[in-house]
Amino acid sequence: MSSSTSTRSKAASLAFLQAFVVGLQKHLANQSFLVGTTTFTAASLVQLLGSLIAAIEAVNAVQVQAKNAVANLRAVKATVSPVVSAVARVVAAMFASDAAVLADFGLKPHKAPAPRTTEQKAAAKAKAEATRIARGTKGPKAKKAIKGNVTGVDITPITAPVAPEPATAQPAANASSTPITGVSK
C-alpha cells in the first residue's frame, strides 16, 4: 500500500486492497517481496491483506449495526418519551408533598422560590416604575382620564365605478357611407 491510503475513504481503501490482492494472485503469484528485513511471499501478502480487508468489513458491519441501533433508539424514544413524561407529571402531582416517594421515582420535589429580601423588592419596584415611565404606560384610572380631541368628522362616500357597457356592432343598414379614416375626432 502507498502512504496516501490514509487520505482515502474506507470504501476506496477496501476497493484498492481487494484489487491489489487480485493483482498479486493473478500476476505475481510466485514472487517474493523484501519489505524492510522481512521477506513476504505473494501468498503471505494475500493473507496479510485479507486480514486487513476482514477488519475493515467487520468495522463497516458494526457501524451499520450501530447506525440501525441509533435509529431504532430514536424511534422508540419518540414513542415512549411522551408517555413517560405524562406519567411523571401525574406521579409528581400525586406525591408532591412527599419528597421520599418522589425520590423513589427519580423525581425531585418542586422547589419553592426563596423569599426576596427587602433590597430586592425595592429594586424591583424602582425598575417597574422606570419601565412604566419609559414606555409611557398608565394605570386604569389614568387611562380613563385620557379623552380623544376630535372636532369634527367628514365622511366622504365612496362609490364603485360602473363598468362601461360593451359596444354593440352597428347594423349594415345604419352604417354611413363615409369611409373610416382612423382619425379620431
N, C-alpha and C positions, 0 to 999 in steps of 0.2 A: 504494500500500500504506500502511496505517496504521502508526504507530510501535509498535503492540502485536504485530507479526508476530514479533518476536524471542522472545516468550514462547510462540509456537505450536510445535507439533511439526512435523517436516518434512512429515509426511503432511498435516497440516492446512494448512500453508503452501502445499503443492503444490495441494491442492484449491481453496484460496482463489484462487491465481494462475490456475488453469485456468478457474474460474468468472468471474473478473474479465476474462479475455480474451474469453470467450464473451459477457459483458455488453457489453464495448466493441464487439465486432463486431456485435452484434445491435441495440443501442440508440444507440450514439454513433459509428457508422462514419464519419461526415462531420465530426466535430468536431475541434477542435484545443485543446490544453491548454497553458497557460503555467505552467511549473514553474521558479521562480527567474527566470533570464534566458533560459531555453531554451523554445522552443515545440515541442510534440510533437503530431503528428497521431495519430489513432487507429491508423493502420496502423503508424507508428513505435513506438507504445507496445506494440502487439501483438508486434512484432518484438523489442523490448527485453524484454518479459515472457517471450516464447518462449525467449530465450537463458537467462534465469534458470531457467525450467522445465526446459530441457535440461540445465543444470548440476546441478540437484537430482536429476534422474533418473539422470544419469551417476554422481553420488555414491552414490545408492541401489544402482545396479548394481554398482559397485566394492565397496561394503560387503557386499553379498550374496556376491560372489565371495570376498572376504576371509574372511567367516564360513564359507563352504564350504571354503576352503583350510585354515583353522584346524581345522575338524572332521576334514578328511582327514589333517592332520598328527597330530592326537591319535590317530586310528585306526591310522595307520602306526606311530607311536611306540609304541603299546601292543603292537603285534605284534613290532616289531623290537627294542625295548629289552631284553626278557629274553634274546634270542639274543645280542646284543652283550655284555650283562653276563656271560653264561655263558662266551662265548669269551674275554672279557677276563680272567676268573678263570683259565682254562686257560693262556692266554699268560703271565699273571703267575706261575703256578706253574712253567711250563716255563723261563722266563728269570728266575727270582727272583734269581739271583746276578749277572746281567749288566745293570747299570743302563743301559748304552748301547743295548742291544737293546730294553729296556722303553721307553726314551725314543723310539725309532723308532715304537713303537705308541702313543705319547702317554700312557704309564703311568709312574707314579712307583714306585720300589722301596719295599718295606716299610721303614719307619723303625724301627730298634731303639730301645727306650726308653733314655733316658740313665741311667747308673748313679746310684743315690741316694747322697747324702752321708751321713756318719755322723750328722749332726744330724737329717736326715730320717728315718733308720732309728730313731733313739732316740725321736723324736716319734711315729712310727707305732706303736712298741711301747707307749709310755705311753698313747696313745689306745686301743689294743686292750685293754689291761688295764683302763682306766677303763670301757670299754664292757662288758666281761665282768662287772665288779663291778656296774655299773648295771643290767644285765639279769639278773644272778644266774645266769649260765651257768657250768658247771663242766666240767672235763675228764673223760675216760672213767674214770679211777681214782676221782675224787671221786663220780661218778655211781654206781659200784659200791658205794661205802660207804653210800650212802643206801638205807635199807630202810623199807618201809612199816610202820606200827604198827597192826595190826588185831587186836583182842582176840577178836572172835567175829563170826560172820555168821549172821543169821537169814534163813531162806528161807521166804517166805510163798507157798504155792501159790495161783495164780490160776486159777479155773475160769470157763469161759464160761457164762453163764446159758442155761438150757434154754428154748427157745421154747415158750410155752403152746400146748396143743392147741386147735384150733378147736372152738368149741361146736357140738354137733350138735342139730338140732331134735328135740324130743320127739314121739313118735308121738301121734296124737289119742286113742288108747285109754288111754294112761297119763296124760293131762292131768287135773289136778284140776278139780273143779267150782267151786272158789273163784275169784272174779274177781280179776284182777290190778289193783291199785290204783296202781301206780307208786311205792310207798313201799318202800324197801329195808329189810331187817331188820338 
